[in-house]
């Protein structure tokens, strides 16, 4: 199948700038390594056109930071995904994880039942009234599932009006798997347990290995129309992958994530891969982007050269 690369060079949902540069870094890596499959792919580039200092906030949405400019650019992202072809493989590079909140409902609208494999140190199930930071990159699964209706602290009506436009229940809890969890708040875990969402903490993977994870993903693929894998690089341990804005100790290693991809790359319905939260401003020699590029390069090429580890 053909490959298209959709790059969303915007990091307004994050807690600090730098994620947009992480998207740019992929092009430098690909050209440096003369990666033919990347060069021949269809490329779609999205970045906001604004001369406003977005990172200097006006204080209107203290519980959903930068919500106004984020929502304006999210419309661009959403309309793009409504128009582009979706028949082949898509690599989606995002400056922060918030953009999945507006991408997933469009994919469900166009393709039917979407299964989501969320590889991340965080649960990302907050809404403005439960988030301790107010950063939108901690809220995409609340947007795409509509599950979080908790109210812990008061939020102005103006914030709710805009937020509610982006809450579009499209992903069913039974079609979601969380992998690598180790940094989350009580409301998020309560929600995960209440709805029976399959989840594997980083410790679960370290203790039990990857086979239970792979089996859960294979089972998910059988009951959905398409599989979307979202890979947040903060799932890795920051001792070696420091180029990300929400690093959490106790993460997984490169081999574990590469073996996981090696097992799921051949799944027929695995057609969408998102890579997010790479921040070169916090890194050394762009190492985290290099690790990520090497990890997902077989998806770009469309095949694995090595034999599957867990045979059917």
N, C-alpha and C positions, 0 to 999 in steps of 0.2 A: 504493500500500500504506500501511497505517496505521503510525504511528511510536510506539514506546515508548522511554522514557528510563529506563535503570537506573543509578542513582547509588550508587556505593560510596564513601561518605565516610569513608575510613580510609587512613592513610598509614604503617602500622606496618612495611611492607616497605622503606621508604625509609631514607636515611641521616640525615635530619633531619625534624622535623615541619613541616607547612604544606600538604601535598598535600590533606588533607581540606578545608581552606579553599578550595583551588582548585576543588573540586567545588561547594561552596556558591556560589562566585563566578558560576557559570553562571546560577543562578537570578536573581541580582541583575541581570546583563546582560540576560537575556531579558525581565524585567519592565520594565527601563528602556527597552528598545527596543520594547516592546509587540509582541513577536514572536508572532503568532497561531498559527503552526504549532507552536511550542514549547508555548504555553499549552494547545492542544487535544490534545497528545500524552498518552498514558497514562504516568504517572510512578510509578516504583517506587523507594523510598528505603531504602537500607541503611546503617546506621551502628552501630558496636558500643555496647552498653550496659554500661559498666563504670565503677566509681569508683576503679579502681586506677591508679596512676601508671605506665602502660605504658612511657613513655619513660625511666623510671628502671629500668634493667635489673637482674636479679638475678644475672647472670653464668652462668646454666645453659647457655646456648647461644652461646658467644662466636663460633662459626663460622656461626651462623644466628640473627642477633639478633632478639629478640622473637618467637621461634618459637612459644612456648606460646600467647600471646594471639592471634597471627596464625592458628594452626591452628584455634583455637576459632571465630574469626569466619569463617574460610574455609569451615567447615562450613555456616554460615548462607548464605554466598554460593553455595556449591555446591547446596544444597537449593533455594534460590530459583530458580536456573537450571534445575533439574529440573522445576519446576512451572509457570513462566510460559509463556505462549504465545510461539511463535517463528515464526509464519507471516509476519509483516510485517517492517518495518525496525526495528532496535534500535540506539540510540545508548547506549553504555556509558561512563559517566564514572567514572574510578577515581582514588583518591588517590595510588596508586603502581602500578608495572607488575607487581607480584607477583601481583595478583589474576587476571591472565590465565592464570596457571598452573593455577588451579582452574576457570576458566570454560571454557577450550578443550576439555578432556576431556569435559565435560558436553555441549557442543554436538556433538562427534563422536559421543557416545553416542546423542543424540537425532536428529541430522540426517544422519549418514553421513560422507562424506569431506569434511573441512574444509580449505580452502586458506587460508593465513595470509600476509598481507602485513605485514611488521614494519618500520615506519618509525621509525627510532631511531638515535641515535648509537652505541648499545651493542649488543652481540650477545646479552646476557642468557642465556648458556648455562652459567653457573657452577653448581656445586653447593657444599655447605658445605666440601668438601675442596679446592676450587680457587679459591674466592672470596677476594680480598685484603681485602675489607671485611666480609664476613659479612652484608651487606644482602640481604634476600630479593628486592628488586626487580631484582637482577641474575641471578635464577635461574628465571624463569617458563618459558623455552623448554626448560630442562633438565627441568623438571617435566612439561611437556606432550609432550615427545618421548621422554624416557628415554634420550637419547643419551650424556649425559656420565657416564661411569663412572670418570673419573680420580680418583686419590688423591694429592694433593700434600702435604698436611699432615694430621696425625692429628686425627680428630674423635671425640668421646665417643660411645659406643654409644647413649646416650639421645637425642642429636641425630639419629643415623641412624635410629633407630626411628620418630621422628615424621616426619622428612624423607621416608622411603621410602613412607609412607602417601599422600604427595602426588605421587609420581612415577607418572604414569599415561600410558604411551606411547599417544598418540592422534593426533598430527600426524606424518605421514611426511615425511622430509627432502625428498623431491621435491615436496612440496606447501607448501613454505615459501620465501618470498623476503624477503631482508633489504635494506633501502634506507637509505642515509645513514650507514653505518658509518664510524667514525673513532676510536673509543675502545674497545679490547678487549685482552684478555690473550692470550698465545701459546696456551694450552690451548683457548681458544674458536676461534681461527682454524684451529688444527690440526683441530679437530672439524668445522668448516664445510667445510674442504677435503677431509677424509677422506670425508665423506658427500655431497660434490658439491652442497651447498646453494647455490642461486642467490643471489648477493649483489652489491650495488652500493654501493661506498663513496661518501662525499660527493664525493671527488675524481673518481670515475668519472662521477657525474652532472654535475659541473662541466665535465669534459672532453668527455664523449660525449653530453650532453643527455638528455632524458627518453624519447625514442623507444624505445631498447632496453629501458628499464624498463617502459614501457607494453606493449610486445610480450610481455615475459615474464609480465606480469600477465594479459594476455588469454589467453596459452597456458595459464597455471595455471587460469583460470576454466573452460576447456573440459574439464578432467579431474577436477574436484571437484564436490561437490554444493552447496556454499555457500562464500562468500568472506567472510573476517573480516579487516578492516583495523585494525591497531593503530597509532595515531599518538601517539608520545611527543614532546612539544614540544621535548625537548632535541635533536631532529634539526636544529632551527634554530640559527643562530649566536647565541651569547650576547651579541654586540654590540648586538642589538636585542631578543632574547627572553631576558631575564635571569631571568625568574620560573620557574626550575626548579632542582631540587636537585643534578643531576649534569651541569652545563653543560660543554661541551667546545668549544674553539675550532675554527674551520674548518668550520662547519656550513653548511647550505643556507639559502636565503632564502625569504621569504614567497611570492614569485611562483612559485618552483619547486614548492613543495608544493601551492599552489593549482592550478597547471596539471596536476599529477599527479592530483589529485582530480577536476579537470574531465574528465580522460580516462577515469577508471574509474567515475565516478558512474553512468553509464548501463549498466554491466554488470549483467545480469539477476540474477546470483548474489551480487552485492555487497549483503548485507543486514545485516551487523554492522560497526559502526564503534566502536572504542574510542578515547577521548582520555584521556591520562594525564600525570601528573608535572607538572601546573601548580602552582606554589607562590607565591601572592601575597605571602608574607612576605619573599621575596627579590626582589620586583619593584618597579616604579615605576608607580603609578596603574593597577595591574591590566592592564598593556599586553599581557602574554603571553596571558592569558585572552581578551582582546579579539581578538588576532590569531587565536587558535585558533577562537573562536566564528565569526568571519567566514569562516574557511577551510572549516569544515564546515557552515555554514548551508545550503548547497544540499542537503546530505544530509537535513537536518531538513525542508526544504521539499519534498524529493522530486524536485527537478529542477534543471538548470542553465539559466540564461537565455542563456548565451553558446554560440556554436558550438564544436564539438569542434575541437581544434587539429590532431590527426593523423587525417586521414580514412582510412576503411577502404580 
